[in-house]
Amino acid sequence: MKRILLATCAMLGLAAATPTFAAGPTDVDLMNDAATTGDVLTYGMGPQAQRYSPLKVLNTENVSKLVPAFSFSFGGEKQRGQEAQPIVHDGTIYVTGSYSRLWAVDARTGEEKWQYDARLPEGIMPCCDVVNRGAAIYGDMVYFGTLDAKLVALNKDTGKVVWSKKMADYEAGYSYTAAPMIVDGKIITGNSGGEFGIIGKVEARDAKTGELIWSRPTIEGHVGQLNGKDSTMTGKLNASWQGDMWKQGGGATWLGGTYDPETKLIYMGTGNPAPWNSHLRPGDNLYTSSTLAIDPNTGEIKWHFQTTPHDGWDFDGVNEFIPFDLKKDGKTIKAGAKADRNGFFFVLDRTNGKFISATPFVSKITWAKGFDKKGRPIYDPANRPGNPVEAAQGETKGKSVFAAPSFLGGKNWMPMAYSQDTGLFYVPANEWGMDIWNEGINYKKGAAYLGAGFNIKPLYEDHIGVLRAIDPATGETKWEYKNKAPLWGGVLTTAGNLVFTGTPEGYLKAFDAQTGKEVWKFNTGSGVVGSPVTWEQDGEQYVAVLSGWGGAVPLWGGEVAKSIQHINQGGSLWVFKLPKA
C-alpha cells in the first residue's frame, strides 16, 4: 500500500506525505482515567484502581439487553490462563494473553491490527501458570512484561519494538506477569518469582527510553539504587532476619501496585518470605507480606504495614491496596483497603499507614484470632506448621496442621472493586483450607525454595467462590453470591448499580450492586479469570472481558483442582454492548 501511495504521488507531482499516528495518552489523561468514560487507560480503570465507572447508560433495568458485539480469538495452541484486563484507547483495544503475547484489536469490528509474540526461552519458571495481567499505555507506546523478566515497549500503532529491557535473571526464577503502571513519565514495575528465593523489587524506568531511574528491594539488608548509584538500604540489616536468610528472602511484588494522586504515593504489596518453612527464618521478615508506600521520585519507603509477620502459610501480602475516602464517626479519612490472602479485610490511613481495622471476610480463619489495636495479629500458635527438626526419628516432615484459608488465599490476585455510589467493596473471595507441613530445604539457584508440602481442600460441598459486598466502615458483609467453583477473576462496578465478574464455569455475570441479585449472565465457552472493563463508544456502552481458564488453581489446587478438571481451556476477548434504542 505504501509503494502504491508513493507511485501515485509521483505521477501527480505531489510530495508523499509521511504517515501520522494519533497522539497517545498524557500524564493528565492517565490521572483522569477514572472520570473519563470513552476509554480505559490504566490497569484498574484509574490510578487508584477502584474499578468503578461513572457510566450508567447500562443499568439494572436494561442489562438484560446486553449482547455480544464480537469475540476475538487468541488462536493457536497457546491457551492456559487468560488473566488480563484490556486497555482501550482511540478505537483500539490492547490486550495481553498467555505466553507473553499482546494484540491490538479494532474496538468496533474486532479485527486484529497487529500482534506481538515474545520469543521466550526454554528455561522460564513461572510458578503459577504462563499468565499476563495486562499492558500500560503512554504517549505513542504500549508496554508489557514477559515471562523471562523483560519489559517491552511497542509502538501503539504498529506493534514494532521501540525498546526492550532485561529486568532480572529468569534462570534464577525471576519472571514478570503484572501490568506495569505509569506515574509522572516513569514506568513502575515489580517482579515475580517468590517461590524461587528471589528478591522482590519495585523499580521505575524512564517511559521513553526504558533506562532505570530507581530500584527499591523489598527485603531488609539490600541496598536500593537511584540515578545509577547506590542509594539507601531497605530497613536495617538483620533487624528482622537472622543470619544470611535475607539474601534469598523473597518478597516478590508480583501483582503490581496502585497510585494515589492525592498523597503522591505508590502502594505496592509484597509476597511471601522465602522459604515457606518459617522455622528457618525467625523474626517478622520485613518487608514481606506487607503493603509499602513508596515515593515515586526516589523509591524511598515512606511507610509500611505488615499483614502477616513471620508468614508461615504463604499468605503473601500482594493484594491491591485501593485508596478511598472512609466516612466513619462523622469524619472523612483518607483511607485505603486491602482484602488480604490471610482472610482479613484491612483498612488503613493511606497517608501514614496507621491501622484502622481488620475484619474477617471469609468464614473460617485458623492462623489468627484477630488483630490487636496496634495492628498485630493475635496468633494461634498451634496452627503454625511444625518444625521438621522436632519430628520423630526417621521422619522428615514437621507436624501437619489444617489451616484456613489455604495459601491460595481468602482472595488471591483477582482485584476487587469499590463503588463510589454504594460505598461498598466487592470482593471475590474463596472458601478453602489446606493441610500444610514443613520440610527441610536449602537454596539452589533456579530451584523451588519452599520447604513445605500442602493439599488444598474445599470447606463446603456446594461452593468455594463467594462474591461479597463489604462495608469498609464496619467490615460487615451486606450481601454475598456463592459459586460452585473458585472465583478467580476481577470485579467491575458501575454507576448503573451493576457489579460484573466472571466464573470458571464460563460465565460473565452482572449483579445488582445494592442487593446482590443476579441480573444477567453470558457463557463465553471457557472459564472467565480476567478483569472486565467498560467504556462508551459511538453513543453505546461496551463491556469487555477475557475468557480462558487457567491460573494457579489447576496447578496448585490439590483436591479443588481435581473437582474442576473438566473445565475447558480457551483464549479469547469477548466484547459486549448495549445497542442504541
N, C-alpha and C positions, 0 to 999 in steps of 0.2 A: 504493500500500500504506500510506503514511504517513497519507493522508487517511482511509482506511478505519479504521485504528487509532485515530485521533483521534475519529472519529464514534462508534465502538463504545465508547470510554472515556466519551464524553459521555453516551450513552444509559444507561450503567451507573452514572453519577455518580462515575466514577473519574478521578483526575488522570492525564493522559497521561505516561507515563514517557519521559524523554529517552534515546534510543538510546545505548548504551555500547559502546565498542570495547575489544578486548583490549589490554592494555599491551604495548608493544614491547620489544625488547632493550635492556638497560642496558650500561654500560661493562664491568661484570663479565661479563655474558653474552658480549660480543664478545671479550674477552680469553680466555675459556674455550672458545671455539668449537671448537678442535682436539680437545678432550676430550669434548665433548657430542655425542651421536650422533643426537639427534632433530631436528636442524635443521642448516642451513648458513647462517651469519650473516655471513660475511666472504668477500671475494674471496681465494681461496687456502685456504679451509677452516681458518682460524686466522690470527692476525695475522702469524705468521712465514711463512705461505703455503707450508707444506711439502706441502700437498695429500695428506695422509695421514689415513686414517680408521681408528680402532681397531675398527671393525665387522668381524666375522668370521663372521657368520651365512652370508654368501655367501663361498664359498671355491673352491679349485681342484677340489674333489670334486663340488660341486653347481652350479657356474656354468653348466653346460650346460642347466640347467633355468630359467635367466633368460629371462623372456618380456616382451613389451611390455604395459604397463598401459594406456597411451593415447599418442596423438600429438596435439599441439595445433598447428594451422596458423596461421602469421602472416598468411596471406591477402593479397589484393590483388596488385598488380604490383611491390611494393617488395621485391625479393628480395635479390640480391647476397650479400656475405659475412655469415655469422652466427657471430661470434667470441665470444659472451658466455658467461659462467658463471652458472648460476641461483643465486639466493638462496632459501632455504626457511625459512619461519617460521610456526608455528602453523597448519599445514594449507594454507598458501598458497605458491605458487612465484612469485617475482618475476623476470622475465626481460626483458632488453632485446634489441632487434633492430636491423637496419639502418635507416638514415634516422632515427635518434634516436626510437625507439618503445619503450614499456615496457608490459608486461602483468602483471596479477595473475591467476594461474590456480589453480583448486582442485586441490590436490595429490592428492586422492583420485579425483576424477572427470574432471579435465581440462577442466572448464567454465571459461569466462572470467568473471572477477569484474569487471574493468574494464580499459580500455586508454587509454593516453595517447600522443598523437602530437604531437611538437614541430612548430611551424609554422616551417619552415626557409626562409630567404630564398633567392633565386635564385643569389646570388653566393658560396655556400660553396665552399671549396677544399680538401677533404680529399685528401691526396696519395695515399693507399693504400687506397681503397675507403671506402664510406659505413658503416663498421662501428661497433659499440659493444661494449665488452667486459664490461659488467656494471654492476650497481647496488650501493648500500650501504643498509643499514637501521639505524635507531637510534631508539629511542622509538617515537613514533607516525608517523614519517616514513620514506619511502624516497627515495633521492637518485640522480640520474644526470646525466651531462653530455651536451651536444648538439653537433652538428657546427658550429653557429655560435657555439661557445665560450661557452655559458651553463651554469650549474649550477642544476638544478631540484630543489626539494623538494616531494614529493607526500604527501598523507595516505595511509598504507599501506592503509587500509580502503576509501577511496572513490576514490582516484586524483585527487582535487582538488588544484590547485596551492596550496601554502602560501606559498612564495616562489620567486622566480627571480632570479638574479644574473648580470650580464654579467661574464665573466672576462677577456675580451680582444676585440680588434677582428678579426672574421672577414674583413673586407675587406683586412687586412694579411697574411692567410694563416693566422691562428690558428684552431684547431679543438680539439675535445676528444673523445677516444674511449675513454679508460681508465675503469676502475671506481674511484670515489672510495674513500677509506679513512677510518675514524673512529678517532681517538685522543683519549681524555680529553675527550669532548664537542666536539672540533674535527673538522671535515671537511677532509681533506687531499687536495689535487688537484695535478696537474701541468698540462701543456699540450702541444698538438701543432702542427706547422707548420714543422719544421726545414728543409724544402726551400724555404721562402719567406723565409729570413733573419729569422725572428722571434727573440725572446729567451726561452730556456727559463726557467721559474719553478716553484717549489714554493710553494704557498700554503695557509694554514689559515684557516678561517672558523668562526664560531660555528654549530654544527649547528642550533640552534633558530631563529636569525634570519638566517643567511647573511652576517652582517657580517664583513668582513675583519679578522683578528687580526694576521697577519704575512704577508709576502711575501719570498721569497728568490730573486733572479735567479741563474741558473747560470753566467753569463759574467762574467769579471773586469771590473771597472770600473763595473758597475751597482750601484746602492745599494738595499738592502732597505728594508722597512717593518715597523714594529712599533707596534701600537695607534694607527694613524693618523698616525704620524710617521716621518721617515727614521730608519733605524737604522744599520747598518754597510755598508760597501762589500764586495762579493764579491771576494775576492782583493785584488790590488793593480793599479792602472791601468797597462796596458802592460807588465806583468811577463812575460806570455807571448803577447801580441798586439802587433803593430806598427801604428802609426798609428791610424786610426779603424775598423779592421776589427772590433773588439769590439762596435761599435754594432749590427751585424746578425749577431752571432756564432753564432746557432743554439743548440744545446744543449737542444733540447726534451726535456721529461720525459714523453714520450707514453705510457709503459707503466704509470705509477703506481709504487707502492712497497710495501715491507713494513715491519713494525714489530716490534721485539723488546722485550717487556715486561721482560726481564732487564737489558738495557743502557739501556732507555728511549730508544732512538734510532730514528728513521725512516731507512730505507735507500732511496734513490731513485737510479735510473740516469738518465744524461743522454745525449742524442743527438749526432748529428754536428755538427761545426763547419760554418759556412757561409762561403763557398760550398764545394762539394766540391773544387774546384781548390785544392789545398793550397799551391801556389806563390804564391798571392796573400796568404797569411796565415802567414808563417814563425813558428815557435815551437810550444810544446806546446798552445796554445789552451785553457787551463783555463777552466771545468771541464767541457769537452765530453768525450764518450766516457769517462765516469767513473762510479763509484759514490760518492755523497755520503752521509755520516752526519749527520743533522740533528736538532737539539734540537727536540722537538715544541712546546715552550712559547715559544721565542723565534725559531725559524727560523735560528739560527746553525749554520754548518757546523762540525762537531766534527772530522771527518777526511774525507779523500778518497783515492781510488785511481783513477788514470787507466789504463785498459786499452789504449787506443790513442792515445798522444800524437801530436799533429800528424797526425790521421787524414786519409789521402788516398784512402780506399777506401769511404767511407760505412759504416764498420762500426758506428758508434754505440757506445753503452755502456749502453743502457737495460735490458738483460736483468735479470730479477729477481735480487736478492741474498737468498738464503734462509739464515737463521740455523739452525745446528745445532751439536751438540757433537761435535767431532772427537776420536776416540781414536787417538792416534799416539805411538809410542815410550813406551808406558806412562803417558801423560798424557792428560788430557781438556782440550781447548782450546775456549773459546767462539769458534767459527768461523762463517764464512758462505761460501756457494759461489755461483758465477755462471758459467753457460755462455755465453760472450760470442759475439757475432756474428763476431768476428775469428777464431774457431775454437779458442780456448784455454779450458780449464776452470780457473777461478781459485778458490783457497781463501785466505781472508784471516782474520786475527784480527778479529772483529767489534767488539771493544772499542776498538781503536785504528787499524784499517786496515792493520796490518802484513802484509806479503806473506809467504805461506807456500809457495804453489806455483802453477804454471801449466803445464798439460799439454794437448796437442792432444786434441780429442775428435772431429775429422774426419780423413779420410785424407790430405788434401792442404792444406798451408798454404804459401803462397809469399812473403807480405809480410814475414815474420819467421822467424828460425831458432829462436827460443825467447825466454826471458826470463832476465835475469841475476839474481844473488842479491838485488839491490835492487828487483827487480820492474819493471825497464825492458826494453822489447822490444829484441831484437838484430835490427835491420832488415836486410833485403836491399835495398840502395839501388837496385839495378837493377829492382826490382819496383814502384817508385813511378811512376805515370803521368807522362809527360814534361811539361815546361813549354812551353806553346804559344808563348811568347816566343822560344824557341830553335828553333822549327820552321823548316823550309826556306822560302825566299822563295816567297810565293804560297800557302803552307799556313796554315790557321787552327787546326789541331789539333796538340797535342803528341804525342809518341811514345806509341803504344798499347802496353799490356802485357797479358798474360794473368795474372790474379790469382785466387787461390783462398784462402778461399771467396769466392763472389760477395758483392755488397753486401747481398743478402737474408740472408746470414749462415749460419755453421755452425749457428746456432739463431737464429730471429727472435723474434717476440713470444711465441710459444706457450710457456706455462710448464711447467717440469719439475716433478717430484715427488721427495720424499725419504721413504724408508721407515725408520721407527724400528726395524723388525724386522731388515731385511737390512743396514741401514747404507749402502744404495746410493742414488744419484741416478738417475732415469730421464729421459733427455734426448732430446727429439725433434729429431734433427739432420738436415741435408741436405747432400748431396754435389754441389756445383756450383761452377763458376768463372765468370769473365767476361773479356771484352775490355773494357778501360776506357781512356779517353783524356781529356785536359783540353782545355778551350776557354776563350776569353776570356769574361768576364761582368761586368756592372755591376748593382748593386742597383736594383730598382724595386719600389715597394710593391705587394704582391699578385701579383707575378710569380715564377715559378720561379727560384731562385737557386742553380744547380748549377755551371755552368762545366765540365761533363763530359758524356761520352756513354758508352754501355755496351751490351753484348749478353751476356746470361746463357746459359751452356751447361751441360748435364749433364756430369759427369765419367765416368759409366758408362752403358752402354746398358740394363742390366737394372734399375737402381734409382737413385733420387735420395734418398728418405727413408730414414733409419735410426734406429730407436729403440734407444738404447744404455743399458745399465746400468753406471754408473761408480762405482768405489770412490774416494771423495774423499781417502782417506789415501795412495793411490798413483797415482791417475789412470788406473788400469787399467780397461779395458772387460771386464766379466765375461760379458756376452752382448749380442747385437745381433739386431734384426729388420729386414730390408731390405724397402722398399716401392717399387713402381714409380714412383708419383707423389711429389712432395714432401710431407713431413709438415707440417701447418700448424695442428694442434690441440693443446690442452693435455693433460696427463697426470694421472692419479689413481692412487694406490696405497693398499692396504688391509691390515689385519691378517689378512685371509683369504688372504694370499700372492698377491694379484692386482695387476696393473697394467692400467689401461684407457687407451686413446687411440683417436682416430679417424683415418680416412684420407680423402683426396679422392675415392677410389673409392666412398665412401658408407658404409663400414663403421665401426661401433664395435666395437673388438676388445678382448679380455681375454687377458693373458699370465700365465704362472707367474712370479712375482717373482724366484724363485731361478734358474730355468733359461731363461726366455725362451720357453718353449713356448707356442704359441697354443692357448688352451683354449676360446674362444668368440668368435663374431662374429655381427653382425646388420647387414643393409644397410638404411639409412634412406632411400634414394632420392635423396640428394644428398650432396655432399661434407661430411664432418664436420670443421669447423675451430673448433669451440667447445671448452670445457673441461668435462669430465664431473665430476659430484659424486655423492655417495652419502649416504643418511641412513636412519634407522629410523622406521617409521610403522606403528602398529597391529600391532606384532609382526612386521612384514615389512621386509626391506631393499630399498631402492629405489636405482636409478641413473638419472641424467638427463643428457642432453646435447642441444645444439642441432645441427640439420642444415641446411646451406645453404652451398654452395660459393661462394667469393669470396676477398676479401682482396687482398694485394699481388701474388701470383703471376700471376694472369691479366692484371694491368695492367702489370707491370714485368718479367715473366719471360722476355722475349726468346724464344729457341728453346725454352725449357722451356714457356712459355705456349702455343706452337703445338702442342706434343706432348700437351697435356691440354685442348685447347679443346672436346673432346667431352663433358666433364663438365657435367651439367645443374645449373642453379641451383635453389634451393629456399628454404624458410623455415619451419621447424617445430621444436617442442620434443618430443623423444622421452623418455618415462619408462618404465623397466623395473622389474620387481620379481621377487623370488624368492618364489613363493607359499608359504603356510604348508603344512607337511607334512599 
